[in-house]
Amino acid sequence: MLNLKHLASGFCLFLLVQTASAQLGFSHEIGVIAGPLQFRSDYGVRGDEETNFGNSGFGVGIIHYINFAYRADCNCYTTDTFFNDHFKLRNEVSYNKTNLEHLGKWVDPSRTTIEANQLRGHKGVAKNLDIGTQLEFFPLSIRDFQGFAYSFAPFVSIGVHYTSFTPEVSTTYANPNPDAVGDVTDPSNFYTAWEPGSVDASPGSTWSVVSSVGVRYKLTKLSDLMLDMRWQYYFHDRIDGLDHQLSFNKYNDWLVWLNFGYIYYLD
């Protein structure tokens, strides 16, 4: 179950930011994003391209921007400062899902050991609901971009997201030992080198740092198209339902997400 208490707190903070910005007169933008992602987890070999492309998923989201360069209350530009003309605040609620399996040399068909069969039978699903904020920096003038001085506006961003994760775990391997439970509650159905408790599909929540690089294309006076490549690092290693705790498990779960978006300016 999603951690609704924390999500509700985050949403209330989101509304507070909206109210404050509206009273200050800043303008707003809303949009939608969607695109493919690679989830880098403890499944497979992290640096193996077969694993990285095989464990790919999809994400969607709703985004909101506070535009400091323009005032909605007077239909005019704000004070011409560097911050107002080069920064926007991006708020987001998004969801991503990735089907996971072990790929690479350890599950090659030539391997017929019990361990290889355990890895081949082990499947998972990473499902994450995010809410958070990023500060976006535009090297070129936001005012000039809105005035059609140029068609493309590159940007970089960094921010923090709160993530509620609900992984799923399954296995088709059944330990032939008659004392085995025969399902995902029995550690003997999973890779024997892992410590008990490595496989855990319990839901939970964590924080993550998000950074991205992208570009906007001016479509009309009140709309943009956006392309955004995101890197997101979670402060937890059970986002995928697996933390095998071996010596080479050095990193928490993270993802790379290519977003395509449409943004509309609220006049």
DADAKA-V332382 format. One record per pair of residues at least 24 apart in sequence whose C-alpha atoms are under 7 Angstrom apart, sorted by the first residue. I is the first residue (numbers start at 1). J is the second residue. D is the distance in whole Angstrom. If there is no record, write none. Layout:
BEGIN
{{I | J | D} {I | J | D}}
END
This chain:
BEGIN
{{1 | 166 | 7} {1 | 203 | 6} {2 | 164 | 6} {3 | 164 | 6} {3 | 205 | 7} {10 | 131 | 7} {25 | 71 | 5} {25 | 72 | 6} {25 | 73 | 5} {26 | 66 | 7} {26 | 67 | 6} {26 | 68 | 5} {26 | 70 | 6} {26 | 71 | 5} {26 | 72 | 6} {27 | 66 | 6} {27 | 67 | 5} {27 | 68 | 7} {27 | 70 | 6} {27 | 71 | 5} {27 | 72 | 5} {28 | 65 | 6} {28 | 66 | 5} {28 | 67 | 6} {28 | 265 | 6} {28 | 266 | 6} {29 | 64 | 6} {29 | 65 | 5} {29 | 66 | 7} {29 | 263 | 7} {29 | 264 | 6} {29 | 265 | 4} {29 | 266 | 5} {30 | 63 | 6} {30 | 64 | 4} {30 | 65 | 6} {30 | 263 | 6} {30 | 264 | 5} {30 | 265 | 7} {31 | 62 | 6} {31 | 63 | 5} {31 | 64 | 6} {31 | 261 | 7} {31 | 262 | 5} {31 | 263 | 4} {31 | 264 | 6} {32 | 61 | 6} {32 | 62 | 5} {32 | 63 | 6} {32 | 261 | 6} {32 | 262 | 6} {32 | 263 | 7} {33 | 60 | 6} {33 | 61 | 5} {33 | 62 | 6} {33 | 259 | 6} {33 | 260 | 5} {33 | 261 | 4} {33 | 262 | 7} {34 | 59 | 6} {34 | 60 | 4} {34 | 61 | 6} {34 | 259 | 5} {34 | 260 | 6} {34 | 261 | 7} {35 | 59 | 6} {35 | 60 | 7} {35 | 257 | 7} {35 | 258 | 6} {35 | 259 | 5} {35 | 260 | 6} {36 | 257 | 6} {36 | 258 | 6} {37 | 255 | 7} {37 | 256 | 6} {37 | 257 | 4} {37 | 258 | 6} {38 | 255 | 6} {38 | 256 | 5} {38 | 257 | 6} {39 | 98 | 7} {39 | 254 | 6} {39 | 255 | 4} {39 | 256 | 7} {40 | 253 | 6} {40 | 254 | 5} {40 | 255 | 5} {41 | 240 | 7} {41 | 253 | 5} {41 | 254 | 7} {42 | 242 | 6} {42 | 243 | 7} {43 | 100 | 7} {43 | 101 | 6} {43 | 102 | 5} {44 | 101 | 7} {44 | 102 | 4} {44 | 103 | 5} {44 | 104 | 6} {45 | 104 | 6} {48 | 104 | 7} {50 | 103 | 7} {50 | 104 | 6} {51 | 103 | 5} {51 | 104 | 6} {55 | 98 | 7} {55 | 99 | 6} {55 | 100 | 5} {55 | 101 | 7} {56 | 98 | 6} {57 | 97 | 6} {57 | 98 | 4} {57 | 99 | 7} {58 | 96 | 6} {58 | 97 | 6} {58 | 98 | 7} {59 | 95 | 6} {59 | 96 | 4} {59 | 97 | 6} {60 | 94 | 6} {60 | 95 | 6} {60 | 96 | 6} {61 | 92 | 7} {61 | 93 | 6} {61 | 94 | 4} {61 | 95 | 6} {62 | 92 | 6} {62 | 93 | 5} {62 | 94 | 6} {63 | 90 | 7} {63 | 91 | 6} {63 | 92 | 4} {63 | 93 | 7} {64 | 90 | 6} {64 | 91 | 5} {64 | 92 | 6} {65 | 89 | 5} {65 | 90 | 5} {65 | 91 | 6} {66 | 90 | 7} {69 | 142 | 7} {69 | 143 | 7} {72 | 267 | 7} {85 | 141 | 6} {85 | 142 | 5} {85 | 143 | 6} {86 | 137 | 6} {86 | 138 | 5} {86 | 139 | 6} {86 | 140 | 7} {86 | 141 | 6} {86 | 142 | 6} {87 | 135 | 7} {87 | 136 | 6} {87 | 137 | 5} {87 | 138 | 6} {88 | 135 | 6} {88 | 136 | 5} {88 | 137 | 7} {89 | 134 | 6} {89 | 135 | 5} {89 | 136 | 6} {90 | 133 | 6} {90 | 134 | 5} {90 | 135 | 6} {90 | 136 | 7} {91 | 132 | 6} {91 | 133 | 4} {91 | 134 | 6} {92 | 131 | 6} {92 | 132 | 5} {92 | 133 | 6} {93 | 130 | 6} {93 | 131 | 4} {93 | 132 | 7} {94 | 129 | 6} {94 | 130 | 5} {94 | 131 | 7} {95 | 128 | 6} {95 | 129 | 5} {95 | 130 | 6} {96 | 127 | 6} {96 | 128 | 5} {96 | 129 | 7} {97 | 126 | 6} {97 | 127 | 5} {97 | 128 | 7} {98 | 125 | 6} {98 | 126 | 5} {98 | 127 | 7} {99 | 124 | 6} {99 | 125 | 5} {99 | 126 | 7} {100 | 124 | 5} {100 | 125 | 6} {115 | 191 | 5} {115 | 192 | 7} {117 | 173 | 7} {118 | 173 | 6} {118 | 189 | 6} {118 | 190 | 5} {118 | 191 | 5} {119 | 190 | 7} {119 | 191 | 6} {121 | 171 | 5} {121 | 172 | 5} {121 | 173 | 5} {122 | 170 | 6} {122 | 171 | 4} {122 | 172 | 7} {122 | 190 | 7} {123 | 169 | 6} {123 | 170 | 5} {123 | 171 | 6} {124 | 168 | 5} {124 | 169 | 4} {124 | 170 | 6} {125 | 167 | 6} {125 | 168 | 5} {125 | 169 | 7} {125 | 240 | 7} {126 | 166 | 7} {126 | 167 | 5} {126 | 168 | 7} {126 | 239 | 6} {126 | 240 | 5} {127 | 165 | 6} {127 | 166 | 5} {127 | 167 | 6} {128 | 163 | 6} {128 | 164 | 6} {128 | 165 | 5} {128 | 166 | 7} {129 | 163 | 6} {129 | 164 | 5} {129 | 165 | 6} {130 | 161 | 6} {130 | 162 | 6} {130 | 163 | 5} {130 | 164 | 6} {131 | 161 | 6} {131 | 162 | 5} {131 | 163 | 7} {132 | 160 | 6} {132 | 161 | 4} {132 | 162 | 6} {133 | 159 | 6} {133 | 160 | 6} {133 | 161 | 6} {134 | 158 | 5} {134 | 159 | 4} {134 | 160 | 7} {135 | 159 | 6} {146 | 221 | 7} {151 | 217 | 6} {151 | 218 | 5} {152 | 215 | 7} {152 | 216 | 6} {152 | 217 | 5} {152 | 218 | 7} {153 | 215 | 5} {153 | 216 | 5} {153 | 217 | 7} {154 | 214 | 6} {154 | 215 | 4} {154 | 216 | 6} {155 | 213 | 6} {155 | 214 | 5} {155 | 215 | 6} {156 | 212 | 6} {156 | 213 | 4} {156 | 214 | 6} {157 | 211 | 5} {157 | 212 | 5} {157 | 213 | 6} {158 | 210 | 6} {158 | 211 | 4} {158 | 212 | 7} {159 | 209 | 6} {159 | 210 | 5} {159 | 211 | 6} {160 | 208 | 6} {160 | 209 | 5} {160 | 210 | 6} {161 | 207 | 6} {161 | 208 | 5} {161 | 209 | 6} {161 | 210 | 7} {162 | 206 | 6} {162 | 207 | 5} {162 | 208 | 6} {163 | 205 | 6} {163 | 206 | 5} {163 | 207 | 6} {164 | 204 | 6} {164 | 205 | 4} {164 | 206 | 7} {165 | 203 | 6} {165 | 204 | 5} {165 | 205 | 6} {165 | 239 | 6} {166 | 202 | 7} {166 | 203 | 4} {166 | 204 | 7} {167 | 201 | 5} {167 | 203 | 6} {167 | 239 | 7} {167 | 240 | 6} {167 | 241 | 5} {168 | 201 | 6} {168 | 241 | 7} {169 | 201 | 6} {169 | 241 | 7} {194 | 244 | 5} {195 | 244 | 7} {198 | 242 | 6} {198 | 243 | 5} {198 | 244 | 5} {198 | 245 | 7} {199 | 241 | 6} {199 | 242 | 5} {199 | 243 | 7} {200 | 241 | 5} {200 | 242 | 6} {201 | 241 | 4} {206 | 235 | 6} {206 | 236 | 6} {207 | 234 | 6} {207 | 235 | 6} {208 | 232 | 7} {208 | 233 | 5} {208 | 234 | 4} {208 | 235 | 6} {209 | 233 | 5} {209 | 234 | 7} {222 | 264 | 6} {222 | 265 | 5} {223 | 263 | 5} {223 | 264 | 4} {223 | 265 | 6} {224 | 262 | 6} {224 | 263 | 5} {224 | 264 | 7} {225 | 261 | 6} {225 | 262 | 5} {225 | 263 | 6} {226 | 260 | 6} {226 | 261 | 5} {226 | 262 | 6} {227 | 259 | 6} {227 | 260 | 5} {227 | 261 | 6} {228 | 258 | 6} {228 | 259 | 5} {228 | 260 | 7} {229 | 257 | 6} {229 | 258 | 5} {229 | 259 | 6} {230 | 256 | 6} {230 | 257 | 5} {230 | 258 | 6} {231 | 255 | 6} {231 | 256 | 5} {231 | 257 | 7} {232 | 256 | 7}}
END
